[in-house]
Amino acid sequence: MASNKPVPQIDEDAEKVLGVMKILNRPPMESLTPEEGRKAFRAMREAAKQDVPDMAEVRDLEVAGPAGAIPARLYRSHAAPANESPVLVFFHGGGWVVGDLETHDIQCRHFANAGACTVVSVDYRLAPEHKFPAAADDCVAAAGWVATNAATLGVDPRKVAVGGDSAGGNLAAVVALEAAAAGAPDIKAQVLIYPAVDMRLGYDSYDRVGEGFTLTAGSMRWFRDHYLDGESRISDWRASPLLAENHAKAPPACIITAGLDPLCDEGEAYADALKRAGVDVRFNCYSGQMHGFVGATGAIRQADKAIAEIGEFLKERLSG
């Protein structure tokens, strides 16, 4: 899985953000307990003090899940119709261990506005309290629930996309494959933002850019080991969707990666796997960016560009 690519030149905005992070000297995620990691992740998002995009509607929901109610939040753009709106079912990142509705609130607002759609953000169960496949089970159930309850939510069950960043990208890929195999719900598109799609963690990017940036190889191992309940799960395609036997029925994909991210190479490998299976893929690697850059609106200008790209993709795939 080696690629021997050079290390890209860091984007100037990303370099400033990285400089602030180094001054703050936050402890590495793998040195924390899961609860400490959650608090640190929330604190980092809150400290950014980003502008909060206005919405036509924001409301909290409860989604019926396999282990009880799953918290969720609906965001409707002013540009989205009040009824039969296109909808993106979104799964937050955070290594299956950290992250929640609040940490990705601003991102979801941006996606709704860029895509002129409704976003339903899903607060799936986290590890290690809930090991694999709890998160995947919740996300599959949530996508089905949104389609089934479309009329109540004011969304169109014929215009459903799934998406997520990092661990959420992993979960979105799993939901897309499961829905394609089952024939329902009808997922029209998937948005995978620097997705973790191969639990083997063996790509060259883990060595090339696995230290010194926002996500490290050590943190990824920490996340994986909390999420999975044993090494035998690594090859399970619901943990590693890149290893699925058949990608041919997967919906069209928008895949965005960052060149200074250990997940860079596996995201590109997933794009290649989908293309080989005949799936339409829009792939873009932001070479000078780090993991998490799409969430850094207001600090990293290319975050706005990536969000606009995602919005255009959603408009194209959920129109008609």
Secondary structure, 3 states (H helix, E strand, C coil): CCCCCCCCCCCHHHHHHHHHHHHHCCCCHHHCCHHHHHHHHHHHHHHCCCCCCCCCEEEEEEEEECCEEEEEEEEECCCCCCCCEEEEEEECCCCCCCCCCCCCHHHHHHHHHHHCCEEEEECCCCCCCCCCCHHHHHHHHHHHHHHHCHHHHCEEEEEEEEEEECHHHHHHHHHHHHHHHHCCCCEEEEEEECCCCCCCCCCHHHHHCCCCCCCCHHHHHHHHHHHCCCHHHHHCCCCCHHHCCCCCCCCCEEEEEEEECCCHHHHHHHHHHHHHCCCCEEEEEEEEEECCHHHCCCCCHHHHHHHHHHHHHHHHHCCC
